[in-house]
Amino acid sequence: MSDEVVRLRGAGVRRGGSMLLRDVDWTVHDDERWVIIGPNGAGKTTLLQVVACQLFPSEGSAEILGSRLGETDVFELRPRIGLASASLADRVPPAEKVIDLVLTASYAIVGRWKEDYESSDVTRAVELLDALGCAHLIRRRFTTLSEGERKRVQIARAMMPDPELLLLDEPAAGLDLGGREDLLQRIAMLARDPLAPTMAMVTHHVEEVPEDFTHAMLLRRGSVLAAGAVSEVLTEPNLSKCFGLPLIVERHGSRWTARAVR
């Protein structure tokens, strides 16, 4: 039987007078690949921040990798979790090279300083970048990369500490069609690898659900509308309710499309 990696029970997050998440029950096992879908303001990124141990729930409980938030040292827990998020790009020093951005993930910092790295660390960083089609960028400054290149480098960085849990926050946002499809193919390859970490990915679009993702969650206004096997969750009634308009949902092989009813 697979192990539980994430266990949320009645989890809620309050900011000021607003509930960003409300009464979330969610269990993720180590052999699962999850996609979290919902409109803007649904609470997707907030949920990922809780799972990344960057935000504590105001209500309920959250157990991540067997440790309960509020009863464990999150500074020991966070290095076991890889997070690729657009917020990272805002914190990267202007002169930071791609190879250094990936290497510094070993220390959970941004900005190369006086840390010591083994040759094996450099080899791993280069191999991860190569697997994501970015080996030729190792000496480039991160700030000079295209949006698609940045997304792939961020995933390489998230994988650097050999995490047990990998979280991808809208990895295809801002990409053109070619960049999106290239990235989704690489994520799908990672999802197929039995040695890859447990994965959870946030997106607004069913078209961005990679192949070989096993489970889906729909969020609306901070609440879970549906969660379970992808084929059972990504239905026309569920998605129409989630986005607040009638939708036609179609599946083509392992990929999905959705459009409004005319």
C-alpha positions in Angstrom: 0.0 0.0 0.0 1.3 3.5 -0.9 2.2 5.9 1.9 0.4 9.2 2.6 2.4 12.2 1.6 -0.2 14.9 2.2 -3.1 14.7 4.7 -5.3 17.8 5.2 -8.3 17.6 7.5 -10.7 20.5 7.7 -7.9 22.8 6.6 -8.8 26.5 6.3 -6.8 29.7 5.8 -8.1 33.1 6.9 -6.6 36.4 5.9 -8.2 39.4 7.5 -11.9 38.8 7.2 -11.6 36.5 4.2 -11.4 32.7 4.1 -9.0 31.8 1.3 -9.4 28.1 1.9 -12.4 26.5 3.7 -12.7 23.0 5.2 -10.3 21.2 2.8 -10.0 17.5 3.2 -7.2 16.1 0.9 -5.1 13.0 1.0 -2.2 12.4 -1.5 -0.4 9.1 -1.7 3.2 8.7 -2.9 2.3 7.1 -6.2 -0.2 9.8 -7.2 0.1 12.8 -9.6 -2.4 15.5 -8.9 -3.6 18.5 -10.8 -5.5 21.3 -9.0 -7.8 23.3 -11.2 -10.0 26.4 -10.6 -10.6 30.0 -11.6 -8.7 33.0 -10.3 -9.1 33.4 -6.6 -10.1 29.8 -6.0 -7.4 29.3 -3.5 -5.1 27.1 -5.6 -1.8 28.9 -4.8 -2.8 29.2 -1.1 -3.3 25.4 -1.0 0.1 24.9 -2.5 1.7 27.2 0.0 0.2 25.2 2.9 1.5 21.9 1.3 4.9 23.6 0.8 5.0 24.4 4.5 5.1 28.1 3.7 1.7 28.9 5.2 0.1 27.3 8.3 -3.7 26.6 8.2 -5.8 28.8 10.4 -8.2 26.0 11.0 -8.0 22.2 10.8 -4.8 20.2 10.4 -2.1 19.6 7.8 0.3 16.7 7.8 3.1 16.9 5.2 5.5 13.9 4.7 4.3 12.5 8.0 4.9 15.6 10.1 2.1 17.8 11.4 2.4 21.6 10.8 2.7 23.4 14.1 4.4 20.4 15.7 7.5 20.1 13.6 10.5 22.2 12.4 9.5 23.4 8.9 13.1 24.3 8.2 13.9 20.6 8.2 10.7 19.8 6.3 11.0 22.3 3.5 14.2 20.9 1.8 12.2 17.7 1.3 9.7 19.6 -0.9 10.5 21.0 -4.3 8.5 24.1 -5.4 8.5 25.7 -8.8 6.6 29.0 -8.6 6.6 32.3 -10.5 7.3 34.1 -7.2 10.8 32.7 -7.4 11.7 34.8 -10.5 11.1 38.0 -8.5 13.7 37.0 -5.9 16.5 36.0 -8.3 19.5 38.4 -8.2 20.0 40.1 -11.6 23.4 38.5 -12.1 22.5 35.0 -11.0 23.6 32.3 -13.5 21.3 29.4 -14.3 23.8 26.8 -12.9 24.0 28.7 -9.6 20.2 29.1 -9.3 19.8 25.4 -9.5 22.8 24.6 -7.2 21.5 27.0 -4.4 18.4 24.9 -4.1 20.5 22.5 -2.1 20.7 25.2 0.7 17.1 26.4 0.1 18.4 29.9 -0.7 18.4 32.2 -3.7 21.6 33.9 -4.6 25.0 32.2 -4.8 27.4 33.4 -2.1 30.1 31.4 -0.3 28.5 27.9 -0.1 30.7 24.9 -1.0 29.4 22.4 -3.5 30.7 19.0 -4.4 31.5 18.0 -8.0 28.6 15.6 -7.7 26.3 18.6 -6.9 27.4 20.3 -10.1 27.0 17.1 -12.1 23.4 16.6 -10.8 22.5 20.2 -11.6 23.7 19.9 -15.2 22.0 16.5 -15.6 18.7 18.0 -14.4 19.0 21.0 -16.7 19.9 18.6 -19.6 16.8 16.5 -18.9 14.7 19.7 -19.2 16.4 20.8 -22.4 18.4 23.6 -20.6 22.0 22.3 -20.5 23.1 24.9 -23.0 21.9 27.7 -20.7 24.0 26.9 -17.7 26.2 30.1 -18.0 23.4 32.4 -19.0 21.9 34.8 -16.5 18.5 33.7 -15.4 17.0 37.2 -16.1 17.9 36.9 -19.8 16.0 33.7 -20.4 12.7 33.4 -22.2 9.6 32.6 -20.2 9.7 29.0 -21.3 13.3 28.6 -20.4 12.7 30.1 -17.0 9.9 27.6 -16.3 12.1 24.7 -17.2 15.0 26.0 -15.1 12.7 26.5 -12.1 11.6 22.8 -12.3 15.3 21.7 -12.5 15.9 23.8 -9.4 12.9 22.3 -7.6 14.3 18.8 -8.4 17.8 19.6 -7.2 17.4 18.5 -3.5 15.9 15.2 -4.7 12.5 16.1 -3.1 9.9 13.6 -1.9 7.2 16.0 -3.0 7.2 18.3 -6.1 4.8 21.2 -6.4 4.3 23.1 -9.7 2.4 26.4 -9.5 1.1 27.2 -13.0 4.2 26.0 -14.8 2.7 26.7 -18.3 1.5 30.2 -17.5 2.6 32.8 -20.1 4.0 30.2 -22.6 3.1 30.1 -26.2 1.6 26.9 -27.7 5.0 25.4 -28.6 6.5 26.2 -25.2 3.5 24.9 -23.4 3.5 21.6 -25.2 7.2 21.1 -24.8 7.0 21.7 -21.1 3.9 19.5 -20.6 5.7 16.6 -22.5 8.6 17.0 -20.1 6.3 17.0 -17.0 4.5 13.9 -18.4 7.8 12.1 -18.8 8.7 12.9 -15.2 5.2 11.7 -14.1 5.8 8.4 -15.8 9.1 7.8 -13.9 8.4 5.5 -11.0 11.3 7.1 -9.1 10.0 10.6 -9.5 8.6 12.4 -6.4 4.9 12.7 -5.7 3.6 15.6 -7.8 0.9 18.3 -7.5 0.4 20.9 -10.2 -1.8 24.0 -10.2 -3.4 25.3 -13.4 -6.4 27.2 -14.7 -6.8 25.1 -17.8 -7.8 21.5 -18.5 -5.7 21.8 -21.7 -2.6 21.9 -19.4 -3.3 18.7 -17.6 -0.2 16.5 -18.5 -0.5 13.0 -19.6 -0.1 10.3 -16.8 -1.5 12.6 -14.1 -3.7 10.3 -12.0 -5.9 12.6 -9.9 -7.6 16.0 -10.0 -9.1 18.5 -7.6 -11.5 21.3 -8.5 -11.4 24.4 -6.3 -13.9 27.2 -6.2 -14.0 30.1 -3.7 -11.7 28.2 -1.4 -13.7 25.0 -1.3 -13.2 21.6 -2.9 -15.9 20.9 -5.4 -14.6 17.5 -6.5 -11.4 15.4 -5.9 -10.5 11.9 -7.1 -9.4 10.1 -10.3 -8.9 12.5 -13.2 -11.6 10.8 -15.4 -14.2 11.1 -12.6 -13.4 14.7 -11.7 -13.0 16.4 -15.1 -16.6 16.1 -16.2 -18.8 18.7 -17.8 -21.1 19.1 -14.8 -18.1 19.5 -12.4 -16.1 21.9 -14.6 -19.2 23.9 -15.5 -20.0 24.4 -11.8 -16.3 25.2 -11.0 -16.0 28.0 -13.6 -19.6 29.2 -13.4 -20.7 28.7 -17.0 -21.9 25.8 -19.2 -18.9 24.0 -20.7 -18.3 21.3 -23.3 -15.5 19.1 -22.1 -13.8 16.6 -24.4 -11.0 14.1 -24.0 -8.6 13.3 -26.8 -6.4 10.3 -25.7 -4.8 11.5 -22.5 -5.5 15.2 -23.0 -8.5 17.4 -22.3 -10.2 20.4 -23.8 -13.0 22.7 -22.6 -15.0 25.4 -24.3 -18.2 27.3 -23.5 -21.5 26.1 -24.8 -22.7 28.4 -27.6 
